[in-house]
Amino acid sequence: MTPTLLSQPAPLGPASSSIPRVDSALRLSLHPVPNRQATVNGAWWPYSPDMAAELPGLIAGVDRLLDRVTLHIGLHGDVWQHVPRRIPARGRQVRVSWFRHTDRRVITLGFAGGEPVLLLIIPPGTAAGAAEATLKLTAQDTTGLALDDILTLASLPPHPTFRAATTGSPAEKANESRPVIGQDTTSPRGPSPA
């Protein structure tokens, strides 16, 4: 994936905080000012369903792009492999919570004092063109768009799926044989990270 700028770089100053940001190596897009009314504040396209491997990079990227410190992550517990309870990150431990009543297509990052950031998850096996369109679209203001609308505009199915490869011990296999990302009628916001 080649780096993509959503807008021309601007000089540092008061206006620079409103420039949408894309980190193509991390496959992450963020709207720089979290908005509680927005459906999502960006998107993340992980390389695999292995959260122990993927979350450290996500945390570092969000911290760098938003100039904030991630303290908590909330995600649907039945979708991912190897979900740790804590992730070490620059002198701290980021708590990871699993929920079953949130939208499976969204991951929430919480910070000290400030709105949480909600990211639409693009399944790892998604075609590059559709994934890149989703990254660009979600870096903009998504207020008024439902998750299904965003996915339709980006030419992704409204309920994308991916299958996690299962390897390892029988105990690991039991934890990894989770349902795929699918339809969930709950709000994409879910609970705020505690």
C-alpha positions in Angstrom: 0.0 0.0 0.0 1.4 3.3 -1.0 1.2 6.3 1.4 -1.8 8.5 0.7 -2.3 12.1 1.8 -5.9 13.1 2.2 -5.1 16.8 2.0 -2.1 19.0 1.4 0.3 19.2 4.4 -0.3 22.4 6.4 2.2 24.3 8.5 2.1 23.5 12.2 -0.3 25.8 14.0 -3.9 26.0 15.2 -5.3 24.7 11.9 -3.0 21.7 11.8 -5.2 19.7 14.3 -8.0 19.6 11.7 -6.1 17.8 9.0 -7.2 14.2 8.4 -4.4 11.7 8.9 -3.5 8.4 7.3 -0.7 6.1 8.3 -0.4 3.7 5.4 2.3 1.5 6.9 0.0 0.9 9.9 -3.1 0.9 7.6 -4.8 3.4 9.9 -6.8 6.5 9.3 -8.0 9.0 11.9 -10.1 12.1 12.0 -7.8 14.3 14.2 -10.6 15.7 16.4 -12.7 12.9 18.0 -16.4 13.6 17.6 -18.9 11.8 19.8 -21.6 12.4 17.2 -19.5 10.8 14.4 -20.2 7.1 13.7 -16.5 6.4 13.7 -13.4 8.5 14.0 -11.4 6.5 11.5 -10.6 3.0 10.4 -8.0 0.4 11.0 -7.0 -2.4 8.6 -5.0 -4.9 10.7 -2.7 -7.4 8.9 -4.0 -10.4 10.9 -6.6 -11.2 13.6 -3.8 -11.7 16.2 -4.4 -8.9 18.6 -1.2 -9.6 20.7 0.7 -8.8 17.5 -1.5 -6.0 16.1 -2.4 -3.9 19.1 1.1 -2.6 20.0 1.4 -1.0 16.6 -2.1 0.5 16.7 -1.5 2.0 20.1 1.8 3.5 19.0 0.2 4.9 15.8 -2.8 6.4 17.5 -0.6 8.0 20.2 1.7 9.5 17.6 -1.0 10.7 15.2 -3.3 12.2 17.9 -0.5 13.2 20.3 -2.4 11.5 23.1 -1.8 8.5 25.4 -4.0 5.4 24.9 -5.0 3.9 28.2 -7.7 1.5 27.3 -9.0 -0.6 24.4 -12.4 -2.1 24.0 -13.2 -4.7 21.4 -15.7 -7.5 20.7 -14.4 -10.6 22.4 -15.5 -13.2 19.9 -13.8 -11.9 16.8 -10.0 -11.9 17.5 -7.2 -14.3 18.3 -4.8 -13.9 21.2 -6.4 -11.0 22.9 -4.2 -10.0 25.9 -5.6 -8.3 29.0 -2.8 -5.7 28.9 -0.4 -4.4 26.2 2.9 -2.8 27.2 3.3 0.7 25.6 5.9 3.4 26.4 6.2 3.1 30.1 2.6 2.0 30.8 0.2 -1.0 30.4 -2.8 -0.4 28.2 -5.8 -2.3 29.5 -7.8 -4.4 26.9 -11.4 -5.2 27.6 -13.6 -7.7 25.7 -17.2 -7.0 25.2 -19.9 -9.1 23.6 -22.6 -6.4 23.3 -20.7 -4.0 21.1 -20.6 -3.9 17.3 -18.0 -6.4 16.1 -16.9 -4.0 13.4 -15.6 -1.4 15.8 -12.7 -1.0 18.3 -12.7 1.7 20.9 -9.6 3.5 22.3 -9.8 5.4 25.5 -7.6 8.2 26.8 -7.2 10.2 30.1 -9.6 13.1 29.9 -11.1 13.2 26.4 -13.5 11.5 24.0 -12.8 7.9 23.1 -11.8 7.1 19.5 -13.9 4.6 17.6 -12.3 2.9 14.6 -14.1 0.8 12.0 -12.2 -2.4 11.6 -11.4 -3.5 8.1 -11.0 -7.3 8.1 -7.4 -8.3 7.3 -8.2 -10.1 4.1 -10.0 -7.2 2.5 -9.0 -6.2 -1.1 -6.7 -3.2 -1.1 -8.9 -0.9 -3.2 -11.9 -1.3 -0.9 -9.8 -1.1 2.2 -8.0 2.1 1.0 -11.4 3.7 0.1 -12.6 2.9 3.6 -9.5 4.4 5.2 -10.0 7.6 3.2 -13.7 7.9 3.9 -13.4 7.3 7.6 -10.8 10.0 8.0 -13.5 12.5 7.2 -16.5 13.4 9.4 -18.8 10.5 9.5 -21.6 12.2 11.4 -25.0 11.1 10.1 -23.6 8.0 8.4 -24.4 4.5 9.7 -21.7 1.9 9.6 -23.5 0.1 6.8 -23.6 3.4 4.8 -19.8 3.8 5.3 -19.2 0.2 4.1 -21.5 0.7 1.1 -19.8 3.9 0.1 -16.4 2.2 0.3 -17.7 -0.9 -1.7 -17.4 -3.3 1.3 -20.2 -5.6 2.3 -22.3 -4.2 5.2 -21.3 -7.1 7.4 -17.7 -8.0 6.3 -16.3 -11.3 7.5 -13.0 -12.9 8.0 -12.0 -16.3 9.2 -9.2 -16.6 11.8 -6.7 -19.4 11.2 -6.5 -21.7 14.2 -3.2 -23.0 15.3 -1.6 -24.0 18.6 -2.7 -26.0 21.6 -6.3 -27.3 22.1 -6.8 -24.5 24.7 -5.7 -21.9 22.2 -7.9 -23.5 19.5 -10.9 -23.3 21.9 -10.2 -19.5 22.4 -9.7 -18.9 18.7 -12.7 -20.7 17.3 -14.8 -17.6 17.6 -17.6 -16.4 15.3 -16.6 -14.2 12.4 -17.4 -10.5 12.2 -21.0 -10.3 11.3 -24.3 -8.6 11.8 -24.8 -6.9 15.1 -27.8 -4.7 15.9 -26.3 -2.8 18.8 -25.0 0.7 18.5 -21.5 1.1 17.2 -20.6 3.3 20.1 -21.2 0.6 22.8 -20.1 1.4 26.3 -17.4 4.0 26.9 -14.2 2.5 28.1 -14.0 2.5 31.9 
